[in-house]
């Protein structure tokens, strides 16, 4: 078990989401940066969809009420375990009574804390993710609060390196797949959507100008600020199904990107859909960040997915080998 000593608002239990229920109006939820959660779970020996804690407000402090291997991925929070600073994207064994402290990251928005065995909260519709909008799942359907105690699934004790293990962050490991813009703008590959051509000449401006993530953004959607774009002529649309990554344009002309707790249906015209492989980077974008959309196709989207899978496959292959070698050494 772990005890929450300090937390800000909106820190929640999340896994990879609640799939298969959009048709009855239930949002997927799940981690805003699913890649960070998957890596964290691999580093502690879990299935990649095990539940962890998504942390987006700081400081955050927990006390371990039992010895447990954990991993911290995502934003670099200058983490300290028992006063000892830990590298980012790192796994470690905490002893009973030790305190883990996370400070506000200088860059990126969210950290992910995974524990060997996973956070043990009751699954709802096949997922342990918290739906804040629906007030169900996770820890009683709400954000974590100071004083909460979280149960962890019981697992067998396993040998673990005294100094821990880590991986190269994905942005550094896959620089060819995830280019950066010189002035710090986040480049997001997107495919033109159904109503793209109805924006006429304004469609080109959607791609050519930078957009700013506004303070009216949350896990449901990111609202963007920039020079508004408009349809060439009024059009009446039927409501349609929505998934994370869809970029809608409301009457005001400033786009909304649907995120992890995306609405299940909507009627605003959609101008683009961000490729799945770039959504983890968007989940790490902070309020005030500037983004730029880059037109892409299905082939490029698949290449990005292959790069991510190769990165994960390398970690899946390497991590057990290291633990196996360590276990063999301890048995001698």
N, C-alpha and C positions, 0 to 999 in steps of 0.2 A: 504494500500500500504506500501511497504518497500523500503528504499533507500539504495543502496550498497555504503558504505563509503570506504571499503577496501577489496580487494580480490586478491588472486593469480590466476595463470592460471588454466584452466581445471575444475573449479567449475561450475556445471551445474544444470539445472532443470531436475529432473528425476521422473518417477513413476515406476510401476512394469514392464513396457516394452511394446513393440509394437508387439503383437502376430498375427500370421496368414499371414505373408508376406514374409517368407523366400523363398517361391517358386518363388518369383520374385526378389530375391536378396536383400531384405531389412532386415537389422539386427534388432534384438530384442531391443537392448539398455537396458534402465532401470537401476535400482539401482544395484551397485556392492554388496551391503549388503541388500538384499530385506527384511530380517527379521527386521533390524533396522528401515527401512522405514515403514513397517507394524505396528510395535509397536508405532512409533512416531505418525502415523495417528490415531491409537486407542486412544492415550493419549489426542488428541485434538478433538475427536469426529467425525473424518472423516471416509469415506470409506477407506479401507486399501490400495487401489490403487491410492489414491489422489496424486497429484504431490507435491514434496517438493524440497529442495535444497541438492544436494550431494556436500560435501565440502572435498577436498583432498589436498588443498594447503592453507597455513595459513601465516599470520593472516587473519581473516575474520571478518568484522564489518558491521553491518546494523543499520539503524535508523528506528524505527516504526513511520509511518506517521499517524497511527490511533491505537487505543487500540486493541489488538489482543492476543488471547491465542496461544501459540506456544509450541513445544516440541523439545528437542534436544536429539538424541540417537546416538548410534555408539561409535566412539572414544571419550575418555574423553579429552575435549579441555580446561579444566579449564575455563568454560564459566562465563562471568560476565554480568549481566543486570543492567545498571545504576550504575556500580561499585560494585554491590553485587554478590558474587560468588554463582554459582548454582551447585547443585550436577549433576553427569552424569545421563543419562536416566531419564530426568525430564521434566515436563510440567509446564508452568507458564503463567500468564497474564502480558503482557507488556502494559504500558500506552503510549499514544501518546508522541513522542519526546524522549523516552528512547532509549538508544544505547545498543545493544548486541555485545559483543566482544568474539571471539574465538581465543585461542592461539594454538600453535602447540602441538598436543598430544604427551605425552611421550611414549605411546603404541598404536598400531593399526593405521590404515591408513585413515579412512573416518568417517566423522560425517554427520548426517542427520538432517536437520532443517525442521520441518513440522509446518504448520499454520492452525488454524481452518478455514475450507472452502477450503484450498488448494491453491497452486499457480495457478493463472488464466491466463494461456497462451493458445493459440488456439491448440486444438488437431489436430494431423496429423496422418492419418491412425489409428484412435482410441486410440492414446496415446499422452501425453504431454512430453514424454521423448525427450531429446536432442540426436540427432545422430551427433556427431562431424565429423565422416567420411563422412556422407552424407550432412552435413551442413543444416539440417532441423529439425523441432521440437523444443521444449523448447523455449528459449528466442532468437528468430531469427536464430536458428540453430547454435548458438555459445556459447562459455563459457561466464559466467557473467564477467562484467568489472566494475571497479570503476566508479560511477556516474549513473549506471543503476537504474531504478525504476521498481519494480515488482508489478503487480496488484495481489490482493488476492480476492478470491471469496467472495461475500457479504453473511454474515450469521447473524442470530439473536443473540443478546447479551444473554449470559447465565452466571449464577453465577459460580465462580471458586474460589477454596481455595486461600487465600491471600499468603500462603507460597508455593503454588504449590503442585503437585502430581508427584510421580515417581514410577518406577518399578525396580525390581532386574534384572540386566543385564542377558541375556540368558546364557552366559558362566558360571555364578554363580548359576543360577536357575536350570540348567540342567547339572550338573557336571557328572552325570552318563552317559548321552548320548554323552557328548563331552569331552572325557578324554584328558589330556595334557601329553606331554613327559617331563620327569624330567629336561632335559637340554634346554627346551624352544622350541624344534622343534614342528611344527604344524603337527598333525596327520590327514591325509585326507583319508577317506575310499573311495575305488574305486573298480569298477568291471572290470575284464579283458575284453578287447574289441576285435573286429574282427581279427586283425592281431597280437594279443598277442603272440600266439605260434610260429609265424614266426620269432621271435627274439631269439628262442632257449635258450641257457644258459644265454644270456644277459637279458632275461625277468626276471630271478630271481634277477639280480643286480638292475633292475629298482625298485623292491620292497625293497631291503635290504639296499640301500645306501640313505643318505640324499641328497636333492637337494636344491640349493640356488636360490631364485628369483633374477634375474639380473635387471640391470637398463634398459634393452631393454624390459620393460614390461609396459603395459598400459591397458586401458579398453577393447581392442581387445583381448589381450592374454598376459600371463605371460611366459616369456622365462626363462628356468631353466639352471643352471650350475651344472655340476657334471661329473663323469666319463662317457663318451659317451657310448651308447648302439647301436648295429647295428643288422640289419636283418641277418639271417643265410645265406641267398642267395638273390640276387637281385630279385625284384618282381615288376611287372607293375600293378598298380591299377587304376580302374576307379574312377572319382570324386564321392563323396558321400555327403549327407547332414550333416551339422555340427550344434551342439547345444553347449551351454556353459557347460563346464566341461569335454569335450572331450580332451584327452591327445594325441597329435600327436608327431611323431618323424621324423624330417626332416633329410636329408642326413648327416648332421653334427653329429647326434646322441644325441643331447641335447634336451629334450622334450619341447613342447609348450603346455600350457593349454589354451584352448579357454575360454574367459571370456564374460562379458555382451554384448559387441559389437562383438561377435564372427563372423568370416566369415560364410557365408551361405553354402558354399561348399568348398571342398578341396580334395587333393589326397594323402597327406602324410599318411603313415601307422599309424593307431591308436592303441595304446597299452592298454589304459584303459579309463574309464569314471568315473569321480568323482561323487559320489551320490549327488543328489540335496540338501539334508539336510546339507551337509558340505560346500556348495559354499559360504554361507554368511561369514563363517570364513575365507575362502580364500580371499574374497573381502576385509577383514580387515588386510590381511598380507602386511607388508611393504616391500619395496625394500631391499634386503639383508637378509630377513627372510629365515630360513631353514625349509623345509617341508619334510615329509616322507609319502610315500604312504602305506596304509594298505589294503590288499586284503579283499574285502567284497562281500556279496551276496545280492540278492534282498530282502530277509527277513530282513537283518540288515538295509538296506536302508529304508524299510517301517517302522521299529521300530523307526528310527531317525525322520522320518516325523511325526509319531504319538506323539513323545515327543515334537516336535515343536508346533504341533497343540494344544496339551494339555496346553502348556505354553501360547499360544495366547488366548485360550479359557478362561483361568483363568483371564487374563487381561480384555478381553471383558466383562466378567461377573462382575468383581469387580469394574471397572472404572465407569460404569453408576450408580451403587448402591451408590457410594460415592457422585457423582454429584447430584443424586436424593435427598439424605439426606441433602446435603448442600442447595439445592433449597428449600426444605421444611422448613429448618430453617430460610432462608431469608424471606420467605413469612409469618412467624408468626407475 
